[in-house]
Amino acid sequence: MFYAGIDIAKRKHEVSIIDTEGRALSQSLSFTNDREGSDRLLALFERLSISPQELVIGMEATGHYWLSLYSWLLEKGYDVKVINPIQSDAFRRLSIRKTKNDSKDSLVIAQLMRFGEYSTTRLSEENIHALKQLSRYRLSLVEECGNCKRRVIALLDQVFPEYETLFSDTFGTTSKELLLNCPTPEDMLTISSRKLTTLLTKTSKGRFRDEKANQIRKTASNSFGVTFSRDAFSFQIRQLIEQITFLEKQTEELEKKIAALLRKTNTVITTIPGIGETIGAAIIGEIGDINRFDTPGKLVAFAGLDAAVHQSGEFSGTKGGISKRGSPYLRRAIWMAASRAVFCDPILSKYYQGLKERGKHHLTAVSAVARKMCNIIFTILKENRPYEVNPPKPLRN
């Protein structure tokens, strides 16, 4: 057998090939991340008379840059292993010389393939991979929308600090429409009472009328906001409100797409209290094939919810926090699910309350619930059965 290690980068990859004794068959080869570069890689295999059946290829899951080469090599019939960079880093640290270059990195990966001390990352089926992509995209939209909202709040704090007292939700439908038409106190005083009342009544579907219009005008007239550069404030607020409305519409459309894809997978993930379609899609997309985890603890570690270990000499202990070494997307989704489950799942709620009664901080208690939820997710996905608060006990022989 022969072993090839490929160091992945955005534009150029580096490959090293060794035999069963760990000897390099040639100097490392740099090849571009395109069709021409991939053909150079195949030409190297042919020059060394290595067939797909006698070669194991390893590469790190570096961002998304490995996907094209991975799928292309699979089509050509090669055995390709995708490993977590944490594993290759650990193996690299065993080297006496602490050099860092592409050719050495590719050689380290090849040696790791030879020893076989690694676990692989698997590409999930198409719908699962799509859920992963769309869920991550949704998170970026939500974060972008949140940034816009924070900027609006910062502007209102300057030009109209009293505005937060007018609506329970600054970014509700009525409030956004008001800010789009009247972004400053001066605008709210300039518009006629009739037009203001009509705007409020229409957008709130009759909830707000003359009384709310009078409250807004009174508050605007007594505002202690800045009075200079109002045009600049007005322009920014209008554009940001338009951005927020657009991003919210995109997110809504995206969530419908995600929900439809999730249903196609026939997953049981949404039977767990606290996990709806959006969070469920994120969890399924990040986990992929549950069979790559043989114990619940490995899933907990993959989510980065395992306890952080602190070692010094002969001392070994935990910091009391979580390691955060796994998938941040999976960790965030399970954390959100756990935060909801403590109020709607009787078992997890009882567990959470017990921790609180023992003096644990809310965040510490939720972390513990999140770990328990990992165990639940592992079990129901492995067994492909709906979640039950009190599952039936197995019959004794």
Disulfide bonds with the S-S distance in Angstrom:
none
